[in-house]
Amino acid sequence: MNRFSYLILAVPFYLVLSFAMVQVVNRVLPVTDTFFLLLLTLTILLINLLITKLTLERVIPRAAKLI
C-alpha cells in the first residue's frame, strides 16, 4: 500500500473512530474537570492512532490477499 492510499484510508477512519470514542466516553463518564478531560481526550487519540495503524498495516493487507 503506497503512502497516498494509506493517508486516504487513515484520516477518515481516525476521525470517525476518535469522534465515536469521545462521544461514548462523554456519555458514560461526564467530566467537569478540564485537565482530566484533556488528558482523557489525548489518551483516546493515541489509542485511536494505534488502532488505525494496526488496522491499515495488518488487517487490510491480509483481507486483500483473501479476495
N, CA, C and O of each residue as an XYZ file, in Angstrom:
268
protein
N       0.856     -1.172      0.000
C       0.000      0.000      0.000
C       0.905      1.238      0.000
O       1.759      1.400      0.872
N       0.699      2.100     -0.992
C       1.557      3.288     -1.037
C       1.082      4.343     -0.039
O       0.007      4.225      0.550
N       1.890      5.354      0.134
C       1.659      6.355      1.179
C       0.358      7.135      0.957
O      -0.353      7.444      1.913
N       0.051      7.451     -0.299
C      -1.138      8.240     -0.597
C      -2.420      7.475     -0.259
O      -3.326      8.029      0.363
N      -2.497      6.217     -0.664
C      -3.699      5.439     -0.353
C      -3.803      5.167      1.148
O      -4.902      5.072      1.694
N      -2.659      5.042      1.804
C      -2.655      4.873      3.261
C      -3.292      6.087      3.933
O      -4.115      5.933      4.835
N      -2.918      7.292      3.500
C      -3.474      8.510      4.097
C      -4.951      8.685      3.764
O      -5.722      9.165      4.594
N      -5.344      8.300      2.563
C      -6.755      8.404      2.181
C      -7.615      7.518      3.083
O      -8.727      7.899      3.449
N      -7.110      6.352      3.436
C      -7.859      5.463      4.325
C      -7.718      5.852      5.789
O      -8.672      5.728      6.558
N      -6.549      6.319      6.179
C      -6.267      6.546      7.598
C      -6.998      7.754      8.174
O      -7.532      7.680      9.281
N      -7.029      8.844      7.451
C      -7.575     10.085      8.012
C      -9.068      9.965      8.342
O      -9.446     10.275      9.472
N      -9.929      9.534      7.426
C     -11.348      9.408      7.805
C     -11.586      8.355      8.885
O     -12.403      8.554      9.784
N     -10.870      7.239      8.794
C     -11.004      6.190      9.804
C     -10.650      6.726     11.177
O     -11.366      6.478     12.147
N      -9.556      7.456     11.267
C      -9.093      8.016     12.535
C     -10.076      9.050     13.078
O     -10.367      9.055     14.275
N     -10.585      9.915     12.221
C     -11.511     10.959     12.667
C     -12.831     10.372     13.171
O     -13.342     10.791     14.209
N     -13.372      9.417     12.447
C     -14.637      8.806     12.862
C     -14.455      8.018     14.151
O     -15.291      8.090     15.051
N     -13.368      7.268     14.241
C     -13.096      6.496     15.448
C     -12.901      7.410     16.652
O     -13.405      7.121     17.737
N     -12.180      8.502     16.473
C     -11.951      9.442     17.571
C     -13.251     10.096     18.017
O     -13.512     10.209     19.215
N     -14.064     10.524     17.063
C     -15.332     11.161     17.400
C     -16.238     10.199     18.163
O     -16.851     10.573     19.163
N     -16.317      8.965     17.686
C     -17.182      7.979     18.344
C     -16.711      7.685     19.764
O     -17.525      7.605     20.684
N     -15.419      7.526     19.945
C     -14.914      7.210     21.284
C     -15.110      8.374     22.248
O     -15.442      8.157     23.413
N     -14.912      9.591     21.788
C     -15.120     10.755     22.656
C     -16.589     10.866     23.043
O     -16.899     11.188     24.190
N     -17.499     10.607     22.109
C     -18.924     10.677     22.418
C     -19.333      9.614     23.439
O     -20.113      9.892     24.350
N     -18.810      8.412     23.286
C     -19.142      7.333     24.225
C     -18.611      7.656     25.612
O     -19.324      7.497     26.603
N     -17.371      8.106     25.688
C     -16.787      8.438     26.993
C     -17.528      9.606     27.618
O     -17.734      9.625     28.832
N     -17.928     10.574     26.821
C     -18.646     11.735     27.331
C     -20.002     11.335     27.913
O     -20.440     11.909     28.910
N     -20.665     10.360     27.301
C     -21.962      9.909     27.819
C     -21.807      9.043     29.064
O     -22.586      9.160     30.010
N     -20.805      8.179     29.058
C     -20.618      7.248     30.170
C     -20.015      7.947     31.375
O     -20.399      7.676     32.513
N     -19.078      8.839     31.131
C     -18.322      9.468     32.211
C     -18.346     10.987     32.029
O     -17.409     11.548     31.462
N     -19.397     11.660     32.497
C     -19.437     13.116     32.352
C     -18.315     13.766     33.168
O     -18.218     13.565     34.379
N     -17.489     14.531     32.500
C     -16.305     15.112     33.135
C     -16.494     16.618     33.251
O     -16.877     17.283     32.288
N     -16.221     17.147     34.437
C     -16.286     18.595     34.622
C     -14.902     19.207     34.745
O     -14.734     20.402     34.499
N     -13.915     18.418     35.117
C     -12.559     18.927     35.264
C     -11.900     19.028     33.881
O     -11.808     18.032     33.163
N     -11.452     20.206     33.517
C     -10.898     20.443     32.192
C      -9.599     19.677     31.967
O      -9.388     19.132     30.884
N      -8.739     19.628     32.956
C      -7.472     18.919     32.801
C      -7.703     17.426     32.582
O      -7.058     16.811     31.733
N      -8.623     16.849     33.348
C      -8.920     15.425     33.187
C      -9.522     15.155     31.815
O      -9.217     14.139     31.189
N     -10.372     16.057     31.348
C     -10.964     15.905     30.024
C      -9.893     15.974     28.939
O      -9.924     15.190     27.990
N      -8.958     16.892     29.067
C      -7.863     17.000     28.103
C      -7.008     15.737     28.113
O      -6.653     15.212     27.058
N      -6.683     15.259     29.292
C      -5.881     14.044     29.421
C      -6.613     12.840     28.833
O      -6.010     12.015     28.147
N      -7.890     12.745     29.099
C      -8.694     11.650     28.570
C      -8.780     11.711     27.045
O      -8.680     10.684     26.374
N      -8.961     12.897     26.508
C      -9.042     13.062     25.057
C      -7.725     12.707     24.385
O      -7.725     12.031     23.356
N      -6.616     13.144     24.939
C      -5.314     12.808     24.360
C      -5.049     11.306     24.421
O      -4.473     10.732     23.496
N      -5.467     10.681     25.500
C      -5.309      9.232     25.609
C      -6.135      8.516     24.548
O      -5.658      7.571     23.920
N      -7.364      8.959     24.348
C      -8.224      8.368     23.322
C      -7.611      8.547     21.944
O      -7.628      7.618     21.138
N      -7.072      9.722     21.660
C      -6.472      9.967     20.348
C      -5.254      9.079     20.112
O      -5.054      8.591     19.000
N      -4.446      8.865     21.133
C      -3.286      7.989     20.980
C      -3.709      6.532     20.785
O      -3.120      5.817     19.975
N      -4.716      6.101     21.517
C      -5.222      4.734     21.333
C      -5.781      4.567     19.923
O      -5.563      3.536     19.287
N      -6.496      5.570     19.438
C      -7.054      5.505     18.086
C      -5.963      5.496     17.027
O      -6.108      4.847     15.991
N      -4.885      6.203     17.279
C      -3.759      6.188     16.344
C      -3.182      4.780     16.240
O      -2.861      4.315     15.146
N      -3.052      4.112     17.366
C      -2.552      2.739     17.374
C      -3.522      1.791     16.660
O      -3.098      0.943     15.875
N      -4.810      1.936     16.932
C      -5.813      1.088     16.275
C      -5.799      1.306     14.766
O      -5.853      0.345     13.999
N      -5.726      2.563     14.338
C      -5.692      2.876     12.911
C      -4.458      2.288     12.254
O      -4.547      1.699     11.176
N      -3.319      2.439     12.886
C      -2.067      1.918     12.329
C      -2.120      0.399     12.190
O      -1.753     -0.145     11.148
N      -2.573     -0.279     13.228
C      -2.659     -1.740     13.165
C      -3.662     -2.204     12.115
O      -3.416     -3.174     11.398
N      -4.781     -1.517     12.027
C      -5.807     -1.905     11.060
C      -5.312     -1.752      9.632
O      -5.490     -2.651      8.810
N      -4.696     -0.623      9.337
C      -4.289     -0.366      7.958
C      -3.041     -1.140      7.553
O      -2.869     -1.450      6.374
N      -2.181     -1.452      8.491
C      -0.951     -2.148      8.124
C      -1.065     -3.663      8.203
O      -0.302     -4.366      7.540
N      -1.994     -4.182      8.992
C      -2.060     -5.637      9.163
C      -3.368     -6.247      8.684
O      -3.362     -7.269      7.997
N      -4.476     -5.637      9.036
C      -5.769     -6.263      8.739
C      -6.140     -6.114      7.269
O      -6.508     -7.097      6.627
N      -6.050     -4.915      6.729
C      -6.474     -4.679      5.341
C      -5.611     -5.442      4.332
O      -6.166     -6.042      3.411
N      -4.271     -5.447      4.463
C      -3.491     -6.252      3.501
C      -3.813     -7.751      3.562
O      -3.825     -8.417      2.527
N      -4.070     -8.279      4.742
C      -4.438     -9.698      4.847
C      -5.794     -9.956      4.211
O      -5.991    -10.972      3.545
N      -6.726     -9.036      4.416
C      -8.050     -9.197      3.810
C      -7.967     -9.077      2.290
O      -8.700     -9.756      1.572
N      -7.075     -8.212      1.800
C      -6.926     -8.045      0.356
C      -6.361     -9.313     -0.286
O      -6.691     -9.628     -1.429
N      -5.522    -10.033      0.434
C      -4.967    -11.282     -0.105
C      -6.036    -12.368     -0.204
O      -5.935    -13.261     -1.046
N      -7.048    -12.300      0.644
C      -8.101    -13.309      0.625
C      -9.083    -13.116     -0.522
O      -9.767    -14.054     -0.931
N      -9.144    -11.896     -1.033
C     -10.115    -11.595     -2.109
C      -9.606    -12.113     -3.437
O     -10.276    -11.959     -4.458
